[in-house]
Amino acid sequence: MNATFYRHLQGMLDEELPVAVATIIEAKGSVPREVGAKMIIHPLGRHVGTVGGGCGEADVIRAGLDVIESGLPRTVHVDLTEDISMESLGVCGGVMDVFIERWGESEDGTAPAGAYRPSGDSA
């Protein structure tokens, strides 16, 4: 993952608005992105990065918004093996699991374990 992704993430965290980070943790077959690909899901739609686009990414974004709200991480299974038809876009033929976790402080002022805290700040 390049430094630009993390600069975007830090900028969003500096706005004191929680975001979700989605990471592809497993992939089998043909999928649009590799394991480790990341996406920032922003509650106001200012997303950064991609986990592949299409309906699968839409499912990940919806789940990411739920994670931002609840604070509970989850894994989304994206199945891209559907039959190809006029109504099915982006069918690659594989499956992938995407882990989603919230970054940034919650309403009670706590931060998830992975969230960045400047030195000197206590968790």
C-alpha positions as CSV (number, residue, x, y, z in Angstrom):
1,M,0.0,0.0,0.0
2,N,1.4,3.4,-0.9
3,A,2.0,6.4,1.4
4,T,-0.7,8.4,-0.4
5,F,-3.4,6.0,0.9
6,Y,-2.2,6.6,4.5
7,R,-1.9,10.4,3.9
8,H,-5.6,10.4,2.9
9,L,-6.5,8.3,5.9
10,Q,-4.6,10.6,8.3
11,G,-6.3,13.6,6.7
12,M,-9.7,12.1,7.3
13,L,-8.9,11.1,10.9
14,D,-7.7,14.7,11.5
15,E,-11.3,15.8,10.6
16,E,-12.4,13.8,13.7
17,L,-14.9,11.9,11.7
18,P,-14.7,8.1,11.9
19,V,-14.1,6.1,8.6
20,A,-13.9,2.5,7.8
21,V,-11.0,0.7,6.1
22,A,-11.8,-2.3,4.0
23,T,-8.9,-4.7,3.2
24,I,-9.1,-7.8,0.9
25,I,-7.9,-10.6,3.2
26,E,-8.5,-13.6,0.9
27,A,-9.1,-14.1,-2.8
28,K,-9.8,-17.3,-4.8
29,G,-10.1,-17.4,-8.6
30,S,-10.2,-14.4,-10.8
31,V,-10.9,-11.2,-8.8
32,P,-10.4,-7.5,-9.7
33,R,-7.9,-6.7,-6.9
34,E,-5.2,-8.5,-5.0
35,V,-5.0,-9.5,-1.3
36,G,-4.0,-6.5,0.7
37,A,-5.9,-4.0,-1.5
38,K,-7.5,-1.3,0.7
39,M,-10.3,1.2,0.5
40,I,-11.3,4.0,2.8
41,I,-15.1,4.2,3.3
42,H,-16.1,7.8,4.3
43,P,-19.5,8.4,5.8
44,L,-20.0,11.4,3.4
45,G,-19.0,9.5,0.3
46,R,-15.4,10.7,-0.1
47,H,-14.1,7.2,-0.5
48,V,-10.4,6.5,-1.4
49,G,-9.1,3.4,-3.2
50,T,-11.1,0.4,-4.4
51,V,-11.6,-3.2,-3.7
52,G,-12.8,-3.9,-7.2
53,G,-15.8,-1.8,-8.2
54,G,-19.3,-2.8,-9.2
55,C,-21.9,-4.6,-7.1
56,G,-19.3,-6.2,-4.9
57,E,-17.7,-2.9,-3.9
58,A,-21.2,-1.5,-3.3
59,D,-21.8,-4.3,-0.8
60,V,-18.5,-3.5,0.9
61,I,-19.4,0.3,1.1
62,R,-22.8,-0.5,2.6
63,A,-21.2,-2.8,5.2
64,G,-18.5,-0.2,5.8
65,L,-21.1,2.4,6.7
66,D,-22.6,-0.1,9.2
67,V,-19.2,-0.6,10.7
68,I,-18.7,3.1,11.1
69,E,-22.1,3.3,12.9
70,S,-21.7,0.3,15.1
71,G,-17.9,0.2,15.6
72,L,-18.0,-3.6,15.2
73,P,-15.6,-5.0,12.5
74,R,-16.9,-7.5,10.1
75,T,-15.9,-9.6,7.0
76,V,-17.9,-9.4,3.8
77,H,-17.8,-12.3,1.4
78,V,-17.9,-11.0,-2.2
79,D,-18.9,-13.7,-4.8
80,L,-18.1,-12.8,-8.4
81,T,-19.0,-16.2,-9.8
82,E,-22.6,-15.4,-10.9
83,D,-23.7,-16.4,-14.4
84,I,-22.8,-13.8,-17.0
85,S,-25.9,-12.0,-18.2
86,M,-27.0,-8.6,-19.4
87,E,-27.9,-7.6,-15.8
88,S,-24.7,-8.9,-14.2
89,L,-21.8,-6.5,-14.4
90,G,-18.2,-7.1,-13.3
91,V,-18.4,-10.9,-13.1
92,C,-14.7,-12.1,-12.7
93,G,-15.3,-15.7,-11.7
94,G,-13.7,-15.6,-8.2
95,V,-14.6,-14.9,-4.6
96,M,-12.9,-12.6,-2.0
97,D,-13.3,-11.8,1.6
98,V,-13.0,-8.2,2.7
99,F,-12.3,-7.2,6.3
100,I,-13.8,-3.9,7.4
101,E,-12.8,-2.0,10.6
102,R,-13.6,1.5,11.9
103,W,-10.8,4.0,12.3
104,G,-11.2,7.1,14.3
105,E,-12.9,7.9,17.5
106,S,-16.4,6.8,18.4
107,E,-18.9,9.0,20.0
108,D,-17.7,7.9,23.5
109,G,-14.2,9.1,22.6
110,T,-12.6,5.7,22.3
111,A,-10.6,4.6,19.3
112,P,-10.2,1.1,17.8
113,A,-7.0,-0.7,18.3
114,G,-5.7,0.0,14.8
115,A,-6.4,3.7,14.9
116,Y,-3.5,6.1,14.8
117,R,-2.9,8.2,18.0
118,P,-0.3,10.9,18.1
119,S,2.4,10.1,20.7
120,G,1.5,11.3,24.1
121,D,-2.3,10.6,23.7
122,S,-3.6,7.8,25.8
123,A,-6.1,5.2,24.5
